[in-house]
């Protein structure tokens, strides 16, 4: 399964979750655990840089662009 990442600089938590087929709470947990680099904006909003998302997908052990191995943990 390959993920097509839109060409934009920053992604909201719900956008990352949709791309990775996980719940938004999972994305929030990844940011808190340091698995996914993020920016914290005023009012606590989280944004993920495209480069951080690409790095997360590249770290996937099967190398197929999916991150199902991270989902649900």
Secondary structure by P-SEA (a helix, b strand, c coil): cbbbbcccccccaaaaaaaacccaaaaaaaaaaccbbbbbcccbbbbbcaaaaaaaaaacccccccccccccc
